[in-house]
């Protein structure tokens, strides 16, 4: 394989996955670590990527302001999201009171939680509420608020007002981006406000974020690092991101 073709394929992988590992590229292309390092060096010189410990990420110097539609997001990294959801469910005990945020990974978590007993689920997601619609062992409290079409989420002043008297054991939120310079970010301002509110009402706080969310800054802040106890992610998240989160006092759980 010619150098240009290999670098083009590396870029294709980065566009799809947001990050790559040197060890994976060495195995897949059948070349030495030094060859891959040179490829990454050349791509970084062109401003296309940023080298990090153990691999590389797309150059995310600018903000990410466009949110893909829900149905498209639901098709991205389904295996990783399922692993994250299964691992997150292990932190839930029978009888817990939970806040489940909107999102494709939190919806998978909801499916996993149906096997638990006597949960109280507070949510602003119609899709999550519907998952428990035929589950008599669980109680669901659905927020009011403005309905966002496509997402089937509720937010805004009415949502905040409807949840102001509730406190939960554990809050599980999704995010659009995780970056050292910006914390946890998302696209929708009113939904971000609801996340902030419920994180303050939870004894334990969890972020569910697959590797594609790393090194991305979306439009508005959802949480600072000190607001989150645990980030549950997949093995595609690069070591330097894991270390950064740990240095910020956040526990990182890798769902394998």
Secondary structure as UniProt FT lines:
FT   HELIX           3..17
FT   STRAND          19..21
FT   HELIX           22..29
FT   HELIX           33..45
FT   TURN            46..47
FT   STRAND          49..52
FT   TURN            53..54
FT   STRAND          55..58
FT   HELIX           70..73
FT   TURN            74..75
FT   HELIX           78..89
FT   TURN            90..91
FT   TURN            94..95
FT   STRAND          97..100
FT   HELIX           104..113
FT   TURN            114..115
FT   STRAND          120..123
FT   HELIX           126..131
FT   TURN            132..134
FT   TURN            136..137
FT   STRAND          139..142
FT   STRAND          146..148
FT   TURN            149..152
FT   STRAND          153..155
FT   HELIX           157..163
FT   TURN            164..165
FT   STRAND          168..174
FT   STRAND          177..179
FT   TURN            180..182
FT   STRAND          183..186
FT   HELIX           189..200
FT   STRAND          202..208
FT   HELIX           211..213
FT   STRAND          220..223
FT   HELIX           225..227
FT   STRAND          230..234
FT   TURN            235..236
FT   HELIX           239..247
FT   TURN            248..249
FT   STRAND          251..255
//
